[in-house]
Amino acid sequence: MTTLTPIFTSSSESCNFLQTGPARMLYERLLQPQLADGALDEARSFLDTQLEEAAGLPCDMPAQPEALLDWMRNAALSTTQAYALYLEERRQGAPRRYFANRAHALYFLRHVAPTKLVDGAWLYGLLKHWQELRLRPLLRTYLEELGDGVPAMNHVVLYKQLLAQHGCDELAELEDAHFLQGAQQLALGHLADDYLPEVIGYNLGYEQLPLHLLISSYELTELDIDPYYFQLHVTIDNASTGHAQKAVQAVLENMPLVGDRDAFYRRVINGYRLNDLGLGSTSVIAAFDLEEEVCAMLERKRDVATQVHSDYCRIEGRTVNEWLSQPGQVRSFLDALQKRGWIRRDEDPQSSRFWQLVQGDRAAMFGVFNAYEQQLLHDWIAGDWTPPRARGRSRRRPAPAAEQAGGLDDDMQALHATLRALPAKQQPAKLIELMSPASHFTPAGLLATRLFNAYLQ
C-alpha cells in the first residue's frame, strides 16, 4: 500500500474508471517514501523534455537579475490594482467571475488537487544543504509550506481536509494533464542538486501573488466554502516579507561569483517558464461544464447501478435497469426524467422527486452519491433558480482535536526512539527523509518538521 491509496485509487467496482498517463504515472512513482529503481532517471528525462518545451515560451522576467525586486513589486501592485477593480465591479452588481455555482467551485478544488497535494515539493531536495546560508530563504519557504510541523498550518493537511469535507477526495478519474504540474514539482524536488537554477526559477514564478488566488478566495467565501488554504497563500506570498520576496532574494544570493552568471540566469528563466506548462487554475475553471460533469458522473456509476433497481417503476416505458444497461444513455435518461416530471429544472431541487430520492437520511438512494456528486446534481437541477438567502459566510473549520494536540502515535514514538539511537550528525538526515512530499503531512513527518526547525534557528 502506498501513500496514494486513499485518494488516487478506486474501489474494485469502479477501478475501470482509473485514468492513467505518463504524467500521472511519474507523479505516483515520485510520491513514495522510497523511490523505486529507475524513478529518478525517468524524472530526469521528463524534466529535460519539459524544459525544452518551456524554452520556447515567452517570459516577462527582466533581462538582468538586479531588476527583479522592482519587477516583483510592480507585478504585485498590478495584481492588487486589478483586484480592487474586480471588487468595485462586484459592488456594482457584476456576477462572480470564476464560479457560477458551488459545484463549479468544488470542481476547481478537485481538479487542481494533484498540484496542491504536493505544495512546495520542488524545494524538498534542498533540505540536505541546510547549513548553506544562501539557501536559507528557500528552506524557510519549504518549512512554511509544511506549516513548520503544525497540522493546522501544513498546506497539504489543510487541502486534504478541504477535499474530504466536500466529498472531493476521490481523484481516480482525473485526466493525465491535471498531474503534469505536480509531476514537475516532484521531479525538481528530487533532482534539486542537478537543477538548482531551475528550482530557483520555478520557485520565483510559483510564489508570485496571482490575481486568480485573490478572486478564488473571495468567491469561495461567497459560496460558503472555507477559503483559508487560499487566504494563507495570499498572506505568505506577499511582496514585502513573504515568499515572493524570499524568491527574489534566493535568485540574487545564488548568482555565481566566479562561474557563468549569464548561463545560470538563463537557466533560472527557463525554470520560471515551467510554471506556464500544463493546466493552470484559470484553465481548469474555464473547462467546467455542469451538464457534462453530471452526465460523466452518472455514466461512471452506471456499471455498478445496472440491475440493482426494481422493475416497478418505468420511465417512458423503460425500467431504470434498462436505461442503465448500455453506455451513452444517461443524457436521454435525464431528458425522460424531466419529461415525466421527476426532475423540475430551474426550480428549488426540493420540488423534484428525483432529488428527494437522493438527498436526506431517509432518502431511497442515501449514500449512493457523495457530497460533491450531490452538489453537481443539485446545481444542475436548480439551474437559474437561486435560494432566497444572503451571501454566505465561510466557517473556518479547525483541525481535528487529535491533530491539534499532536499526541504521540506509534510512528512518532518510534521516531523519538530512532533519533536517540543515532549519532547527532546522522539525525538531520532521518528527519529530512520524513519531510518528503510523500510523508511530511503524517504525524511522524509533522514531528520531524518541528524537530528540524531547530537546525535553522
DRENDO-1510 file (C-alpha; in Angstrom, 1 decimal, always signed):
<recs>
REC; n; res; u; v; w
REC; 1; MET; +0.0; +0.0; +0.0 .
REC; 2; THR; +1.3; +3.5; -0.9 .
REC; 3; THR; +0.6; +6.9; +0.4 .
REC; 4; LEU; -1.6; +7.5; -2.6 .
REC; 5; THR; -4.1; +4.7; -1.8 .
REC; 6; PRO; -6.8; +6.7; +0.0 .
REC; 7; ILE; -7.1; +9.3; -2.8 .
REC; 8; PHE; -5.8; +8.0; -6.1 .
REC; 9; THR; -7.4; +4.6; -6.3 .
REC; 10; SER; -11.0; +3.4; -6.8 .
REC; 11; SER; -12.9; +0.6; -5.3 .
REC; 12; SER; -12.8; -2.7; -7.1 .
REC; 13; GLU; -16.2; -2.0; -8.6 .
REC; 14; SER; -15.1; +1.2; -10.3 .
REC; 15; CYS; -11.5; +0.6; -11.0 .
REC; 16; ASN; -12.2; +0.7; -14.7 .
REC; 17; PHE; -12.6; +4.4; -14.4 .
REC; 18; LEU; -9.0; +4.9; -13.3 .
REC; 19; GLN; -7.2; +7.2; -15.7 .
REC; 20; THR; -3.5; +6.6; -16.5 .
REC; 21; GLY; -0.9; +8.6; -18.4 .
REC; 22; PRO; +2.8; +9.4; -18.3 .
REC; 23; ALA; +2.5; +12.4; -16.0 .
REC; 24; ARG; +0.2; +10.6; -13.6 .
REC; 25; MET; +2.4; +7.5; -13.5 .
REC; 26; LEU; +5.6; +9.6; -12.8 .
REC; 27; TYR; +3.7; +11.6; -10.2 .
REC; 28; GLU; +2.8; +8.5; -8.3 .
REC; 29; ARG; +6.3; +7.0; -8.7 .
REC; 30; LEU; +7.8; +10.1; -7.2 .
REC; 31; LEU; +5.3; +10.5; -4.4 .
REC; 32; GLN; +6.6; +7.5; -2.5 .
REC; 33; PRO; +8.6; +7.4; +0.8 .
REC; 34; GLN; +11.2; +5.2; -1.0 .
REC; 35; LEU; +11.7; +5.7; -4.7 .
REC; 36; ALA; +11.7; +2.7; -7.0 .
REC; 37; ASP; +14.7; +1.9; -9.2 .
REC; 38; GLY; +14.7; +4.0; -12.3 .
REC; 39; ALA; +12.3; +6.6; -10.9 .
REC; 40; LEU; +15.0; +9.3; -10.9 .
REC; 41; ASP; +16.1; +8.5; -14.4 .
REC; 42; GLU; +12.5; +8.8; -15.5 .
REC; 43; ALA; +12.1; +12.1; -13.7 .
REC; 44; ARG; +15.3; +13.5; -15.3 .
REC; 45; SER; +14.1; +12.5; -18.8 .
REC; 46; PHE; +10.7; +14.1; -18.1 .
REC; 47; LEU; +12.2; +17.3; -16.7 .
REC; 48; ASP; +14.6; +17.7; -19.7 .
REC; 49; THR; +11.6; +17.4; -22.0 .
REC; 50; GLN; +9.6; +19.9; -20.1 .
REC; 51; LEU; +12.5; +22.4; -20.0 .
REC; 52; GLU; +13.0; +22.0; -23.8 .
REC; 53; GLU; +9.3; +22.8; -24.3 .
REC; 54; ALA; +9.4; +25.7; -21.8 .
REC; 55; ALA; +12.4; +27.3; -23.7 .
REC; 56; GLY; +10.0; +28.3; -26.5 .
REC; 57; LEU; +7.6; +30.2; -24.2 .
REC; 58; PRO; +7.6; +33.9; -23.7 .
REC; 59; CYS; +8.9; +35.3; -20.4 .
REC; 60; ASP; +8.2; +38.5; -18.6 .
REC; 61; MET; +11.2; +38.4; -16.3 .
REC; 62; PRO; +13.7; +41.2; -16.5 .
REC; 63; ALA; +16.9; +40.7; -18.5 .
REC; 64; GLN; +19.1; +41.5; -15.5 .
REC; 65; PRO; +18.6; +39.9; -12.1 .
REC; 66; GLU; +19.3; +43.2; -10.4 .
REC; 67; ALA; +15.9; +44.4; -11.7 .
REC; 68; LEU; +14.0; +41.5; -10.1 .
REC; 69; LEU; +13.0; +43.3; -6.9 .
REC; 70; ASP; +11.3; +46.2; -8.7 .
REC; 71; TRP; +9.8; +43.8; -11.2 .
REC; 72; MET; +8.3; +41.7; -8.4 .
REC; 73; ARG; +6.9; +44.8; -6.6 .
REC; 74; ASN; +5.4; +46.2; -9.8 .
REC; 75; ALA; +3.7; +42.9; -10.5 .
REC; 76; ALA; +2.3; +42.7; -7.0 .
REC; 77; LEU; +1.0; +46.3; -7.4 .
REC; 78; SER; -0.6; +45.5; -10.7 .
REC; 79; THR; -2.3; +42.4; -9.2 .
REC; 80; THR; -3.7; +44.4; -6.2 .
REC; 81; GLN; -5.0; +47.1; -8.5 .
REC; 82; ALA; -6.7; +44.5; -10.7 .
REC; 83; TYR; -8.3; +43.0; -7.6 .
REC; 84; ALA; -9.5; +46.4; -6.5 .
REC; 85; LEU; -11.1; +46.8; -9.9 .
REC; 86; TYR; -12.8; +43.4; -9.5 .
REC; 87; LEU; -14.1; +44.3; -6.1 .
REC; 88; GLU; -15.6; +47.5; -7.5 .
REC; 89; GLU; -17.3; +45.6; -10.3 .
REC; 90; ARG; -18.8; +43.3; -7.8 .
REC; 91; ARG; -20.1; +46.2; -5.7 .
REC; 92; GLN; -21.7; +47.5; -8.8 .
REC; 93; GLY; -23.6; +44.2; -9.3 .
REC; 94; ALA; -21.3; +42.2; -11.5 .
REC; 95; PRO; -21.7; +38.4; -11.1 .
REC; 96; ARG; -18.9; +36.1; -9.8 .
REC; 97; ARG; -16.1; +36.0; -12.4 .
REC; 98; TYR; -15.0; +32.4; -11.8 .
REC; 99; PHE; -17.6; +30.2; -10.1 .
REC; 100; ALA; -21.1; +30.1; -11.5 .
REC; 101; ASN; -22.2; +27.9; -8.6 .
REC; 102; ARG; -21.0; +25.8; -5.7 .
REC; 103; ALA; -20.5; +22.7; -7.9 .
REC; 104; HIS; -18.2; +24.8; -10.1 .
REC; 105; ALA; -16.0; +25.8; -7.2 .
REC; 106; LEU; -15.8; +22.2; -5.9 .
REC; 107; TYR; -14.9; +21.0; -9.4 .
REC; 108; PHE; -12.0; +23.5; -9.3 .
REC; 109; LEU; -10.8; +22.3; -5.9 .
REC; 110; ARG; -10.9; +18.7; -7.1 .
REC; 111; HIS; -9.1; +19.2; -10.4 .
REC; 112; VAL; -6.2; +21.3; -9.0 .
REC; 113; ALA; -5.8; +18.9; -6.1 .
REC; 114; PRO; -2.8; +16.9; -7.7 .
REC; 115; THR; -0.8; +20.2; -7.7 .
REC; 116; LYS; -2.0; +21.3; -4.2 .
REC; 117; LEU; -1.2; +18.0; -2.6 .
REC; 118; VAL; +2.5; +18.4; -3.4 .
REC; 119; ASP; +2.7; +22.0; -2.4 .
REC; 120; GLY; +6.3; +23.1; -2.0 .
REC; 121; ALA; +7.7; +19.8; -3.3 .
REC; 122; TRP; +10.1; +21.5; -5.7 .
REC; 123; LEU; +12.2; +22.6; -2.7 .
REC; 124; TYR; +12.5; +19.3; -0.9 .
REC; 125; GLY; +15.9; +18.4; -2.3 .
REC; 126; LEU; +17.5; +21.4; -0.8 .
REC; 127; LEU; +16.9; +20.3; +2.8 .
REC; 128; LYS; +20.2; +18.3; +2.9 .
REC; 129; HIS; +22.0; +21.6; +2.3 .
REC; 130; TRP; +20.5; +23.2; +5.4 .
REC; 131; GLN; +23.9; +24.5; +6.5 .
REC; 132; GLU; +24.3; +26.7; +3.4 .
REC; 133; LEU; +23.1; +30.2; +4.3 .
REC; 134; ARG; +22.5; +31.2; +0.6 .
REC; 135; LEU; +19.7; +28.6; +0.6 .
REC; 136; ARG; +18.0; +29.7; +3.8 .
REC; 137; PRO; +15.2; +31.7; +2.0 .
REC; 138; LEU; +14.2; +28.6; +0.1 .
REC; 139; LEU; +14.5; +26.3; +3.1 .
REC; 140; ARG; +12.3; +28.7; +5.1 .
REC; 141; THR; +9.8; +28.7; +2.3 .
REC; 142; TYR; +9.6; +24.9; +2.3 .
REC; 143; LEU; +9.2; +24.7; +6.1 .
REC; 144; GLU; +6.4; +27.3; +5.9 .
REC; 145; GLU; +4.7; +25.2; +3.2 .
REC; 146; LEU; +4.9; +22.4; +5.8 .
REC; 147; GLY; +3.4; +24.6; +8.4 .
REC; 148; ASP; +6.6; +24.3; +10.5 .
REC; 149; GLY; +5.2; +21.0; +11.5 .
REC; 150; VAL; +1.9; +22.3; +12.9 .
REC; 151; PRO; -1.0; +20.3; +11.5 .
REC; 152; ALA; -3.4; +23.2; +11.3 .
REC; 153; MET; -0.9; +25.1; +9.2 .
REC; 154; ASN; +0.5; +22.4; +7.0 .
REC; 155; HIS; -0.7; +23.2; +3.5 .
REC; 156; VAL; -1.2; +19.6; +2.4 .
REC; 157; VAL; -3.1; +18.7; +5.6 .
REC; 158; LEU; -5.3; +21.7; +5.1 .
REC; 159; TYR; -6.1; +20.8; +1.5 .
REC; 160; LYS; -6.8; +17.2; +2.3 .
REC; 161; GLN; -9.2; +18.3; +4.9 .
REC; 162; LEU; -10.9; +20.7; +2.4 .
REC; 163; LEU; -11.3; +17.9; -0.1 .
REC; 164; ALA; -12.7; +15.4; +2.4 .
REC; 165; GLN; -15.1; +17.9; +3.8 .
REC; 166; HIS; -16.8; +18.3; +0.4 .
REC; 167; GLY; -16.5; +14.8; -0.9 .
REC; 168; CYS; -13.8; +15.8; -3.4 .
REC; 169; ASP; -11.1; +13.4; -2.3 .
REC; 170; GLU; -11.6; +10.7; -4.9 .
REC; 171; LEU; -9.4; +11.7; -7.8 .
REC; 172; ALA; -9.1; +8.4; -9.6 .
REC; 173; GLU; -10.7; +9.5; -12.9 .
REC; 174; LEU; -8.8; +12.8; -13.3 .
REC; 175; GLU; -7.1; +13.1; -16.6 .
REC; 176; ASP; -3.4; +13.0; -17.0 .
REC; 177; ALA; -3.0; +16.7; -17.7 .
REC; 178; HIS; -4.0; +17.5; -14.2 .
REC; 179; PHE; -0.9; +15.7; -12.9 .
REC; 180; LEU; +1.7; +17.5; -15.0 .
REC; 181; GLN; +2.4; +20.5; -12.8 .
REC; 182; GLY; +2.6; +18.2; -9.7 .
REC; 183; ALA; +5.0; +15.8; -11.6 .
REC; 184; GLN; +7.2; +18.8; -12.5 .
REC; 185; GLN; +7.3; +19.9; -8.9 .
REC; 186; LEU; +8.2; +16.4; -7.6 .
REC; 187; ALA; +10.9; +15.9; -10.3 .
REC; 188; LEU; +12.5; +19.3; -9.4 .
REC; 189; GLY; +12.4; +18.4; -5.7 .
REC; 190; HIS; +14.1; +15.0; -6.2 .
REC; 191; LEU; +16.7; +16.3; -8.6 .
REC; 192; ALA; +17.5; +19.7; -7.0 .
REC; 193; ASP; +21.2; +19.1; -6.9 .
REC; 194; ASP; +21.4; +19.0; -10.7 .
REC; 195; TYR; +18.7; +21.6; -11.4 .
REC; 196; LEU; +19.3; +24.2; -8.8 .
REC; 197; PRO; +18.9; +27.2; -11.2 .
REC; 198; GLU; +15.6; +25.7; -12.5 .
REC; 199; VAL; +14.4; +25.1; -8.9 .
REC; 200; ILE; +15.1; +28.7; -8.0 .
REC; 201; GLY; +13.4; +30.0; -11.2 .
REC; 202; TYR; +10.3; +27.8; -10.7 .
REC; 203; ASN; +10.1; +28.9; -7.1 .
REC; 204; LEU; +10.2; +32.6; -8.3 .
REC; 205; GLY; +7.3; +32.1; -10.6 .
REC; 206; TYR; +5.2; +30.0; -8.3 .
REC; 207; GLU; +5.5; +32.3; -5.3 .
REC; 208; GLN; +4.3; +35.5; -7.0 .
REC; 209; LEU; +0.9; +36.6; -6.0 .
REC; 210; PRO; -1.6; +35.9; -8.8 .
REC; 211; LEU; -4.9; +37.6; -9.3 .
REC; 212; HIS; -6.8; +34.3; -9.5 .
REC; 213; LEU; -5.8; +33.5; -6.0 .
REC; 214; LEU; -7.4; +36.6; -4.6 .
REC; 215; ILE; -10.6; +36.2; -6.7 .
REC; 216; SER; -10.9; +32.5; -5.8 .
REC; 217; SER; -10.6; +33.2; -2.1 .
REC; 218; TYR; -13.3; +35.9; -2.3 .
REC; 219; GLU; -15.7; +33.7; -4.3 .
REC; 220; LEU; -15.2; +30.6; -2.2 .
REC; 221; THR; -16.2; +32.7; +0.8 .
REC; 222; GLU; -19.4; +33.7; -1.0 .
REC; 223; LEU; -20.2; +30.1; -1.7 .
REC; 224; ASP; -19.7; +29.1; +1.9 .
REC; 225; ILE; -16.6; +27.1; +1.2 .
REC; 226; ASP; -13.7; +27.6; +3.7 .
REC; 227; PRO; -11.1; +29.8; +1.8 .
REC; 228; TYR; -8.4; +29.5; +4.5 .
REC; 229; TYR; -6.0; +27.5; +2.4 .
REC; 230; PHE; -6.1; +30.2; -0.3 .
REC; 231; GLN; -6.1; +33.1; +2.2 .
REC; 232; LEU; -3.0; +31.6; +3.7 .
REC; 233; HIS; -1.2; +31.8; +0.4 .
REC; 234; VAL; -2.3; +35.4; -0.1 .
REC; 235; THR; -0.6; +36.4; +3.1 .
REC; 236; ILE; +2.6; +34.3; +2.9 .
REC; 237; ASP; +3.2; +35.2; -0.8 .
REC; 238; ASN; +3.4; +38.9; -0.1 .
REC; 239; ALA; +6.0; +41.1; -1.8 .
REC; 240; SER; +7.3; +42.6; +1.5 .
REC; 241; THR; +8.5; +39.8; +3.7 .
REC; 242; GLY; +6.7; +36.7; +2.3 .
REC; 243; HIS; +7.6; +34.0; -0.2 .
REC; 244; ALA; +7.6; +36.3; -3.2 .
REC; 245; GLN; +10.3; +38.5; -1.6 .
REC; 246; LYS; +12.3; +35.4; -0.4 .
REC; 247; ALA; +12.1; +34.0; -4.0 .
REC; 248; VAL; +13.8; +37.1; -5.4 .
REC; 249; GLN; +16.3; +37.0; -2.5 .
REC; 250; ALA; +17.2; +33.4; -3.4 .
REC; 251; VAL; +17.9; +34.3; -7.0 .
REC; 252; LEU; +20.3; +37.1; -6.1 .
REC; 253; GLU; +22.1; +35.2; -3.3 .
REC; 254; ASN; +22.7; +32.2; -5.5 .
REC; 255; MET; +24.1; +34.0; -8.6 .
REC; 256; PRO; +27.6; +32.8; -9.2 .
REC; 257; LEU; +30.5; +35.0; -8.3 .
REC; 258; VAL; +33.1; +33.1; -10.4 .
REC; 259; GLY; +31.0; +30.9; -12.8 .
REC; 260; ASP; +29.0; +32.0; -15.8 .
REC; 261; ARG; +26.3; +34.3; -14.4 .
REC; 262; ASP; +24.5; +34.7; -17.7 .
REC; 263; ALA; +24.2; +30.9; -18.2 .
REC; 264; PHE; +22.9; +30.5; -14.6 .
REC; 265; TYR; +20.3; +33.2; -15.0 .
REC; 266; ARG; +19.2; +31.8; -18.4 .
REC; 267; ARG; +18.5; +28.5; -16.5 .
REC; 268; VAL; +16.6; +30.4; -13.8 .
REC; 269; ILE; +14.4; +32.0; -16.5 .
REC; 270; ASN; +13.7; +28.6; -18.1 .
REC; 271; GLY; +12.7; +27.2; -14.7 .
REC; 272; TYR; +10.4; +30.1; -14.2 .
REC; 273; ARG; +8.8; +29.3; -17.6 .
REC; 274; LEU; +7.9; +25.8; -16.3 .
REC; 275; ASN; +5.0; +27.4; -14.4 .
REC; 276; ASP; +3.3; +28.0; -17.7 .
REC; 277; LEU; +3.2; +24.4; -18.8 .
REC; 278; GLY; +0.2; +22.2; -18.0 .
REC; 279; LEU; -3.2; +23.3; -16.8 .
REC; 280; GLY; -3.3; +26.4; -14.7 .
REC; 281; SER; -6.1; +27.4; -12.3 .
REC; 282; THR; -7.9; +29.7; -14.8 .
REC; 283; SER; -7.8; +27.0; -17.4 .
REC; 284; VAL; -9.3; +24.5; -15.0 .
REC; 285; ILE; -12.1; +26.9; -14.1 .
REC; 286; ALA; -12.9; +27.7; -17.7 .
REC; 287; ALA; -13.2; +24.0; -18.6 .
REC; 288; PHE; -16.2; +23.4; -16.3 .
REC; 289; ASP; -19.4; +22.3; -18.0 .
REC; 290; LEU; -22.0; +21.4; -15.4 .
REC; 291; GLU; -24.2; +19.2; -17.5 .
REC; 292; GLU; -21.2; +17.3; -18.9 .
REC; 293; GLU; -19.9; +16.7; -15.4 .
REC; 294; VAL; -23.3; +15.4; -14.3 .
REC; 295; CYS; -23.6; +13.1; -17.2 .
REC; 296; ALA; -20.0; +11.9; -16.8 .
REC; 297; MET; -20.6; +11.2; -13.1 .
REC; 298; LEU; -23.7; +9.2; -13.7 .
REC; 299; GLU; -22.0; +7.3; -16.5 .
REC; 300; ARG; -19.3; +6.3; -14.1 .
REC; 301; LYS; -21.9; +5.0; -11.7 .
REC; 302; ARG; -23.9; +3.2; -14.4 .
REC; 303; ASP; -21.8; +0.0; -14.4 .
REC; 304; VAL; -22.4; -0.6; -10.7 .
REC; 305; ALA; -26.0; +0.6; -10.8 .
REC; 306; THR; -27.2; -1.8; -13.5 .
REC; 307; GLN; -29.6; -4.5; -12.3 .
REC; 308; VAL; -29.8; -3.1; -8.7 .
REC; 309; HIS; -33.1; -1.2; -9.3 .
REC; 310; SER; -36.5; -2.8; -9.1 .
REC; 311; ASP; -38.7; -3.0; -12.1 .
REC; 312; TYR; -41.8; -1.5; -10.5 .
REC; 313; CYS; -41.1; +2.0; -11.9 .
REC; 314; ARG; -41.0; +2.7; -15.7 .
REC; 315; ILE; -39.8; +5.9; -17.2 .
REC; 316; GLU; -41.0; +6.5; -20.7 .
REC; 317; GLY; -41.8; +2.8; -21.0 .
REC; 318; ARG; -38.4; +1.5; -19.8 .
REC; 319; THR; -37.2; +0.4; -16.4 .
REC; 320; VAL; -34.3; +2.1; -14.7 .
REC; 321; ASN; -32.2; -1.0; -15.2 .
REC; 322; GLU; -33.0; -0.9; -19.0 .
REC; 323; TRP; -32.0; +2.8; -19.1 .
REC; 324; LEU; -28.7; +2.0; -17.4 .
REC; 325; SER; -27.9; -1.2; -19.3 .
REC; 326; GLN; -26.0; +0.4; -22.1 .
REC; 327; PRO; -23.4; +3.2; -22.2 .
REC; 328; GLY; -24.3; +6.5; -23.6 .
REC; 329; GLN; -27.9; +6.6; -22.5 .
REC; 330; VAL; -27.5; +8.9; -19.4 .
REC; 331; ARG; -28.5; +12.1; -21.2 .
REC; 332; SER; -31.6; +10.6; -22.7 .
REC; 333; PHE; -32.5; +9.1; -19.3 .
REC; 334; LEU; -32.2; +12.6; -17.7 .
REC; 335; ASP; -34.4; +14.0; -20.5 .
REC; 336; ALA; -37.0; +11.3; -19.8 .
REC; 337; LEU; -37.0; +12.1; -16.1 .
REC; 338; GLN; -37.6; +15.7; -16.9 .
REC; 339; LYS; -40.4; +14.9; -19.3 .
REC; 340; ARG; -42.1; +12.8; -16.7 .
REC; 341; GLY; -41.8; +15.5; -14.0 .
REC; 342; TRP; -39.3; +13.6; -11.8 .
REC; 343; ILE; -36.8; +16.4; -12.4 .
REC; 344; ARG; -38.0; +20.1; -12.5 .
REC; 345; ARG; -35.2; +22.2; -13.8 .
REC; 346; ASP; -34.7; +25.8; -12.8 .
REC; 347; GLU; -36.7; +25.3; -9.6 .
REC; 348; ASP; -35.8; +24.6; -6.0 .
REC; 349; PRO; -34.4; +21.0; -6.2 .
REC; 350; GLN; -36.6; +20.0; -3.2 .
REC; 351; SER; -39.6; +20.2; -5.7 .
REC; 352; SER; -38.0; +17.4; -7.8 .
REC; 353; ARG; -39.0; +13.9; -6.9 .
REC; 354; PHE; -35.6; +12.7; -8.1 .
REC; 355; TRP; -33.7; +14.9; -5.7 .
REC; 356; GLN; -35.8; +13.7; -2.8 .
REC; 357; LEU; -34.6; +10.2; -3.6 .
REC; 358; VAL; -31.0; +11.4; -3.4 .
REC; 359; GLN; -30.7; +13.7; -0.5 .
REC; 360; GLY; -31.5; +13.1; +3.1 .
REC; 361; ASP; -31.0; +10.4; +5.8 .
REC; 362; ARG; -34.2; +8.6; +4.8 .
REC; 363; ALA; -33.8; +9.1; +1.0 .
REC; 364; ALA; -34.1; +5.9; -1.0 .
REC; 365; MET; -30.6; +6.4; -2.6 .
REC; 366; PHE; -28.9; +7.6; +0.6 .
REC; 367; GLY; -25.2; +7.0; +0.4 .
REC; 368; VAL; -25.2; +6.5; -3.4 .
REC; 369; PHE; -23.8; +10.0; -4.1 .
REC; 370; ASN; -21.1; +11.7; -2.1 .
REC; 371; ALA; -21.2; +15.4; -1.2 .
REC; 372; TYR; -19.5; +16.5; -4.4 .
REC; 373; GLU; -21.8; +14.4; -6.6 .
REC; 374; GLN; -24.9; +15.7; -4.8 .
REC; 375; GLN; -23.7; +19.3; -5.4 .
REC; 376; LEU; -23.4; +18.6; -9.1 .
REC; 377; LEU; -27.0; +17.2; -9.2 .
REC; 378; HIS; -28.3; +20.0; -7.0 .
REC; 379; ASP; -26.9; +22.8; -9.0 .
REC; 380; TRP; -27.8; +21.2; -12.4 .
REC; 381; ILE; -31.4; +20.8; -11.3 .
REC; 382; ALA; -31.5; +24.3; -9.8 .
REC; 383; GLY; -30.2; +26.0; -12.9 .
REC; 384; ASP; -31.2; +29.6; -12.9 .
REC; 385; TRP; -33.1; +29.2; -9.5 .
REC; 386; THR; -31.3; +30.8; -6.6 .
REC; 387; PRO; -32.2; +30.3; -2.9 .
REC; 388; PRO; -33.5; +33.5; -1.2 .
REC; 389; ARG; -30.7; +33.9; +1.2 .
REC; 390; ALA; -27.9; +36.4; +1.8 .
REC; 391; ARG; -24.3; +36.0; +0.8 .
REC; 392; GLY; -22.8; +33.0; +2.6 .
REC; 393; ARG; -20.0; +33.4; +5.2 .
REC; 394; SER; -17.5; +30.7; +5.2 .
REC; 395; ARG; -16.8; +29.0; +8.5 .
REC; 396; ARG; -13.2; +28.1; +9.3 .
REC; 397; ARG; -13.2; +24.5; +10.5 .
REC; 398; PRO; -10.4; +23.8; +12.9 .
REC; 399; ALA; -8.2; +20.8; +12.6 .
REC; 400; PRO; -9.4; +17.7; +14.5 .
REC; 401; ALA; -8.5; +17.9; +18.2 .
REC; 402; ALA; -6.2; +14.9; +18.0 .
REC; 403; GLU; -4.1; +16.5; +15.3 .
REC; 404; GLN; -4.0; +19.8; +17.1 .
REC; 405; ALA; -2.9; +18.2; +20.3 .
REC; 406; GLY; -0.1; +16.5; +18.4 .
REC; 407; GLY; -0.4; +13.4; +20.6 .
REC; 408; LEU; +2.2; +10.7; +20.2 .
REC; 409; ASP; +1.2; +7.8; +18.0 .
REC; 410; ASP; +3.3; +4.7; +17.3 .
REC; 411; ASP; +5.2; +6.3; +14.4 .
REC; 412; MET; +6.1; +9.4; +16.5 .
REC; 413; GLN; +7.3; +7.3; +19.4 .
REC; 414; ALA; +9.3; +5.2; +17.0 .
REC; 415; LEU; +10.9; +8.3; +15.6 .
REC; 416; HIS; +12.0; +9.5; +19.0 .
REC; 417; ALA; +13.5; +6.1; +19.7 .
REC; 418; THR; +15.3; +6.1; +16.3 .
REC; 419; LEU; +16.8; +9.5; +16.9 .
REC; 420; ARG; +18.0; +8.6; +20.3 .
REC; 421; ALA; +19.9; +5.6; +18.8 .
REC; 422; LEU; +21.5; +7.7; +16.1 .
REC; 423; PRO; +24.7; +9.8; +16.4 .
REC; 424; ALA; +23.9; +13.5; +16.4 .
REC; 425; LYS; +25.4; +14.0; +13.0 .
REC; 426; GLN; +23.0; +11.4; +11.4 .
REC; 427; GLN; +19.8; +12.8; +13.0 .
REC; 428; PRO; +19.1; +15.5; +10.4 .
REC; 429; ALA; +19.2; +13.0; +7.5 .
REC; 430; LYS; +16.5; +10.9; +9.2 .
REC; 431; LEU; +14.3; +14.0; +9.8 .
REC; 432; ILE; +14.7; +15.0; +6.2 .
REC; 433; GLU; +13.7; +11.6; +5.0 .
REC; 434; LEU; +10.3; +12.0; +6.8 .
REC; 435; MET; +9.9; +15.6; +5.5 .
REC; 436; SER; +9.5; +14.4; +1.9 .
REC; 437; PRO; +6.4; +15.2; -0.2 .
REC; 438; ALA; +5.2; +11.7; +0.5 .
REC; 439; SER; +5.2; +11.9; +4.3 .
REC; 440; HIS; +5.6; +15.4; +5.7 .
REC; 441; PHE; +1.8; +15.6; +6.4 .
REC; 442; THR; +1.8; +12.4; +8.6 .
REC; 443; PRO; +2.2; +12.5; +12.4 .
REC; 444; ALA; +5.8; +11.4; +12.1 .
REC; 445; GLY; +6.5; +13.8; +9.3 .
REC; 446; LEU; +5.0; +16.7; +11.2 .
REC; 447; LEU; +7.1; +15.9; +14.2 .
REC; 448; ALA; +10.2; +15.6; +12.1 .
REC; 449; THR; +9.5; +19.1; +10.7 .
REC; 450; ARG; +9.1; +20.6; +14.2 .
REC; 451; LEU; +12.4; +19.0; +15.3 .
REC; 452; PHE; +14.2; +20.0; +12.1 .
REC; 453; ASN; +13.2; +23.6; +12.6 .
REC; 454; ALA; +15.7; +23.8; +15.4 .
REC; 455; TYR; +18.6; +23.5; +13.0 .
REC; 456; LEU; +17.6; +26.7; +11.2 .
REC; 457; GLN; +17.1; +28.8; +14.3 .
</recs>
